[in-house]
Amino acid sequence: MAKHDKSPVGISTILNPVPVVMVSSAGKDPGTRPNIMTVAWAGTVNSEPPMVSVSIRKSRYSHKLISETGEFVINLVSKSLCKPCDYCGVRSGADEDKFAKCGLTPVKAEGLEYAYAIKEAPVSISCKVKSVTELGSHDMFIGEIVAVTADSYLLDDKGRLCLDNAKLVAYNHGEYFLLGEKLGFFGYSVASADVLKKRMGNK
């Protein structure tokens, strides 16, 4: 069989790789502990205004919290957060305090009233729910981004966010991978030689 001969592999959610993120939330009652869940079904859906989606099963504890407050935070996952991220995907916040269990610090999320961000996350994206769509196994929450905070080490001397320094993690067919070799940048296929040299060095 030749390399690019095709074989059917069944119908499934095979789109890969995807970002893996830690979604944090809290209830309206001040006594409700904040929670973290792991989400691999998250994505950008609009730029003006900036909006994202997360798809969550109704049975999840976070579904209840987000539905109650209309708020959530998408926390990007760095290499150091990979194991806590996995843990938060296999345990329920209804049963335990996942912040405490993973040694993570909840901090009030910028621009939100109820939700907490994860202090140890390199980037936290504060979102307010604009709509909820029932899809079947999951409900899709569309959130408008109202604030973004990033660790100061990710900003260069001009204040530009350099996410390539964050050691971010991706999820690929059930496994976690550290982002690796830089292959190009948006528009590199038509860039001039000077721009390529500046942006890519000796690659």
VOPAGU-2260 file (C-alpha; in pm, 1 decimal, decimal comma):
REM VOPAGU-2260
SITE   aa  ch    i         X         Y         Z
SITE  MET   A    0       0,0       0,0       0,0
SITE  ALA   A    1     134,3     343,2     -95,1
SITE  LYS   A    2     189,7     609,4     173,0
SITE  HIS   A    3    -112,1     822,1      79,6
SITE  ASP   A    4    -359,8     546,0       1,0
SITE  LYS   A    5    -663,4     602,1     225,0
SITE  SER   A    6    -841,7     365,4     464,8
SITE  PRO   A    7   -1167,6     437,0     652,1
SITE  VAL   A    8   -1110,3     467,1    1029,5
SITE  GLY   A    9   -1464,5     530,1    1152,6
SITE  ILE   A   10   -1653,6     849,1    1234,7
SITE  SER   A   11   -1527,5    1029,4    1544,1
SITE  THR   A   12   -1405,3    1361,5    1677,2
SITE  ILE   A   13   -1066,7    1307,3    1514,3
SITE  LEU   A   14    -969,7    1673,6    1463,1
SITE  ASN   A   15    -616,7    1687,2    1608,4
SITE  PRO   A   16    -408,7    1834,4    1754,5
SITE  VAL   A   17    -617,3    2065,1    1969,9
SITE  PRO   A   18    -531,9    2306,2    2251,0
SITE  VAL   A   19    -578,8    2160,5    2595,6
SITE  VAL   A   20    -689,7    2422,0    2847,6
SITE  MET   A   21    -789,8    2442,7    3210,4
SITE  VAL   A   22   -1128,7    2613,1    3246,9
SITE  SER   A   23   -1184,6    2767,2    3589,0
SITE  SER   A   24   -1512,4    2890,2    3732,8
SITE  ALA   A   25   -1699,4    2949,7    4058,4
SITE  GLY   A   26   -2056,7    2981,7    4181,3
SITE  LYS   A   27   -2243,8    3290,3    4297,0
SITE  ASP   A   28   -2240,9    3177,4    4659,8
SITE  PRO   A   29   -1914,9    3301,7    4819,0
SITE  GLY   A   30   -1894,1    2970,4    5003,2
SITE  THR   A   31   -1874,7    2774,7    4678,5
SITE  ARG   A   32   -1515,4    2674,6    4612,0
SITE  PRO   A   33   -1376,1    2759,5    4268,8
SITE  ASN   A   34   -1327,5    2471,2    4030,0
SITE  ILE   A   35   -1105,7    2365,2    3741,8
SITE  MET   A   36   -1194,4    2133,8    3455,3
SITE  THR   A   37    -983,4    2020,1    3162,8
SITE  VAL   A   38   -1121,3    2098,1    2817,4
SITE  ALA   A   39    -981,1    1985,1    2483,9
SITE  TRP   A   40   -1282,1    2114,3    2291,0
SITE  ALA   A   41   -1213,2    2486,3    2295,7
SITE  GLY   A   42   -1158,5    2724,4    2010,2
SITE  THR   A   43   -1161,9    3076,1    1870,9
SITE  VAL   A   44   -1490,6    3162,3    1699,5
SITE  ASN   A   45   -1480,7    3538,2    1635,5
SITE  SER   A   46   -1237,0    3829,6    1633,6
SITE  GLU   A   47   -1457,0    4141,1    1664,5
SITE  PRO   A   48   -1560,2    4112,2    1939,0
SITE  PRO   A   49   -1309,4    3843,7    2043,2
SITE  MET   A   50   -1500,1    3526,4    2129,3
SITE  VAL   A   51   -1421,6    3165,6    2212,7
SITE  SER   A   52   -1614,5    2843,7    2262,9
SITE  VAL   A   53   -1592,8    2561,5    2513,6
SITE  SER   A   54   -1802,6    2244,9    2490,7
SITE  ILE   A   55   -1900,7    2084,0    2821,1
SITE  ARG   A   56   -2124,5    1792,6    2917,0
SITE  LYS   A   57   -2430,7    1882,5    3124,9
SITE  SER   A   58   -2320,3    1630,3    3388,7
SITE  ARG   A   59   -1999,8    1822,0    3465,6
SITE  TYR   A   60   -1980,6    2026,2    3783,6
SITE  SER   A   61   -1834,2    2318,3    3589,4
SITE  HIS   A   62   -2142,5    2322,7    3362,8
SITE  LYS   A   63   -2352,7    2409,0    3667,0
SITE  LEU   A   64   -2116,7    2683,0    3785,0
SITE  ILE   A   65   -2077,7    2845,9    3444,9
SITE  SER   A   66   -2452,1    2831,0    3379,6
SITE  GLU   A   67   -2516,7    2997,5    3716,2
SITE  THR   A   68   -2273,8    3288,4    3677,4
SITE  GLY   A   69   -2227,9    3325,6    3302,4
SITE  GLU   A   70   -1851,4    3343,0    3354,0
SITE  PHE   A   71   -1546,9    3125,0    3295,2
SITE  VAL   A   72   -1171,9    3156,0    3249,7
SITE  ILE   A   73    -964,1    2972,2    2991,6
SITE  ASN   A   74    -616,9    2911,8    3137,1
SITE  LEU   A   75    -346,7    2805,8    2891,9
SITE  VAL   A   76    -144,1    2501,3    2990,1
SITE  SER   A   77     234,9    2513,3    3013,0
SITE  LYS   A   78     466,1    2214,0    3055,4
SITE  SER   A   79     467,5    2258,2    3434,4
SITE  LEU   A   80      85,4    2246,3    3441,0
SITE  CYS   A   81      47,8    1933,9    3227,2
SITE  LYS   A   82       9,4    1687,8    3515,3
SITE  PRO   A   83    -237,0    1908,4    3710,9
SITE  CYS   A   84    -425,2    1958,9    3384,5
SITE  ASP   A   85    -460,0    1584,6    3338,1
SITE  TYR   A   86    -567,5    1538,4    3701,3
SITE  CYS   A   87    -838,7    1801,3    3663,4
SITE  GLY   A   88    -972,8    1604,4    3368,5
SITE  VAL   A   89   -1020,2    1278,9    3558,5
SITE  ARG   A   90   -1156,3    1409,3    3890,5
SITE  SER   A   91   -1478,9    1593,8    3969,0
SITE  GLY   A   92   -1490,8    1929,0    4144,1
SITE  ALA   A   93   -1812,7    1815,6    4308,0
SITE  ASP   A   94   -1604,8    1574,1    4516,2
SITE  GLU   A   95   -1285,8    1766,4    4591,5
SITE  ASP   A   96   -1105,6    2099,5    4580,6
SITE  LYS   A   97    -891,8    2062,1    4270,3
SITE  PHE   A   98    -706,3    2388,8    4329,5
SITE  ALA   A   99    -587,3    2259,8    4666,9
SITE  LYS   A  100    -524,9    1905,5    4544,9
SITE  CYS   A  101    -302,8    2028,9    4260,9
SITE  GLY   A  102    -126,4    2295,9    4465,8
SITE  LEU   A  103    -265,7    2575,2    4247,2
SITE  THR   A  104    -366,7    2926,2    4349,9
SITE  PRO   A  105    -708,9    3075,3    4268,6
SITE  VAL   A  106    -699,8    3449,4    4196,1
SITE  LYS   A  107    -994,6    3668,7    4107,4
SITE  ALA   A  108   -1020,9    3684,9    3730,7
SITE  GLU   A  109    -969,5    4020,4    3564,8
SITE  GLY   A  110   -1298,3    4166,8    3438,8
SITE  LEU   A  111   -1522,0    3906,7    3604,6
SITE  GLU   A  112   -1735,0    3909,2    3919,8
SITE  TYR   A  113   -1733,4    3545,6    4024,9
SITE  ALA   A  114   -1482,0    3332,9    3837,9
SITE  TYR   A  115   -1124,0    3269,5    3944,5
SITE  ALA   A  116    -814,7    3232,5    3728,5
SITE  ILE   A  117    -518,6    3003,2    3793,9
SITE  LYS   A  118    -222,9    3209,7    3911,1
SITE  GLU   A  119      28,5    2953,8    3784,6
SITE  ALA   A  120    -111,2    2959,2    3428,3
SITE  PRO   A  121     100,9    3158,1    3181,5
SITE  VAL   A  122    -207,9    3318,8    3027,0
SITE  SER   A  123    -563,9    3350,6    3157,2
SITE  ILE   A  124    -854,7    3455,3    2936,3
SITE  SER   A  125   -1162,4    3597,3    3114,1
SITE  CYS   A  126   -1490,5    3523,5    2935,9
SITE  LYS   A  127   -1856,3    3618,1    2975,0
SITE  VAL   A  128   -2112,0    3378,0    2830,7
SITE  LYS   A  129   -2300,3    3519,0    2531,1
SITE  SER   A  130   -2491,3    3207,3    2429,7
SITE  VAL   A  131   -2531,2    2836,7    2499,6
SITE  THR   A  132   -2612,2    2585,8    2226,0
SITE  GLU   A  133   -2728,8    2232,3    2306,4
SITE  LEU   A  134   -2554,7    2003,3    2059,4
SITE  GLY   A  135   -2620,9    1653,9    2194,4
SITE  SER   A  136   -2359,9    1507,4    2426,2
SITE  HIS   A  137   -2223,5    1856,7    2497,1
SITE  ASP   A  138   -2343,5    2213,8    2536,6
SITE  MET   A  139   -2133,9    2474,4    2361,2
SITE  PHE   A  140   -2074,3    2793,3    2559,9
SITE  ILE   A  141   -1979,4    3094,2    2349,8
SITE  GLY   A  142   -1787,6    3343,9    2561,9
SITE  GLU   A  143   -1683,0    3698,6    2484,9
SITE  ILE   A  144   -1328,3    3772,5    2598,7
SITE  VAL   A  145   -1334,3    4067,2    2839,5
SITE  ALA   A  146    -975,4    4051,5    2969,9
SITE  VAL   A  147    -647,1    3866,9    2918,1
SITE  THR   A  148    -361,6    3848,2    3167,7
SITE  ALA   A  149     -16,4    3701,7    3105,8
SITE  ASP   A  150     294,7    3632,4    3309,6
SITE  SER   A  151     538,5    3921,1    3279,2
SITE  TYR   A  152     819,8    3695,0    3153,6
SITE  LEU   A  153     619,2    3645,0    2834,7
SITE  LEU   A  154     637,6    4014,6    2742,8
SITE  ASP   A  155     937,4    4150,0    2553,0
SITE  ASP   A  156    1086,4    4497,1    2606,8
SITE  LYS   A  157     821,5    4644,6    2376,6
SITE  GLY   A  158     534,8    4481,1    2564,9
SITE  ARG   A  159     468,5    4225,5    2291,3
SITE  LEU   A  160     333,1    3889,8    2405,0
SITE  CYS   A  161     576,4    3609,8    2314,1
SITE  LEU   A  162     377,9    3288,6    2354,1
SITE  ASP   A  163     663,0    3084,8    2207,0
SITE  ASN   A  164     830,3    3122,3    2548,3
SITE  ALA   A  165     537,0    2973,1    2738,9
SITE  LYS   A  166     615,9    2605,3    2664,6
SITE  LEU   A  167     252,1    2537,8    2580,6
SITE  VAL   A  168      99,4    2190,3    2562,3
SITE  ALA   A  169    -124,2    2046,0    2288,8
SITE  TYR   A  170    -348,9    1739,0    2299,9
SITE  ASN   A  171    -320,1    1487,2    2016,9
SITE  HIS   A  172    -535,6    1173,2    2002,8
SITE  GLY   A  173    -538,2    1111,3    2377,1
SITE  GLU   A  174    -182,5    1224,9    2449,7
SITE  TYR   A  175     -14,1    1547,5    2558,7
SITE  PHE   A  176     268,0    1701,5    2357,0
SITE  LEU   A  177     493,3    1999,4    2416,4
SITE  LEU   A  178     493,5    2239,2    2121,5
SITE  GLY   A  179     820,1    2194,5    1940,2
SITE  GLU   A  180    1006,0    2312,1    1632,7
SITE  LYS   A  181     898,9    2638,2    1471,7
SITE  LEU   A  182     826,3    2568,9    1105,5
SITE  GLY   A  183     708,3    2909,1     989,9
SITE  PHE   A  184     476,6    3200,7    1062,5
SITE  PHE   A  185     154,7    3329,8     911,1
SITE  GLY   A  186     239,8    3439,5     557,9
SITE  TYR   A  187     586,2    3283,2     548,2
SITE  SER   A  188     508,5    3104,2     221,5
SITE  VAL   A  189     502,8    3440,6      42,5
SITE  ALA   A  190     750,0    3634,5     259,2
SITE  SER   A  191    1062,6    3795,8     121,7
SITE  ALA   A  192    1405,8    3651,0     188,4
SITE  ASP   A  193    1484,5    3936,5     428,6
SITE  VAL   A  194    1169,8    3876,7     631,1
SITE  LEU   A  195    1233,5    3503,3     639,2
SITE  LYS   A  196    1585,9    3558,8     766,1
SITE  LYS   A  197    1465,8    3799,0    1034,5
SITE  ARG   A  198    1180,1    3580,9    1154,8
SITE  MET   A  199    1328,5    3235,4    1104,7
SITE  GLY   A  200    1701,9    3285,7    1147,7
SITE  ASN   A  201    1894,5    2996,4     991,4
SITE  LYS   A  202    1591,7    2770,4     941,0
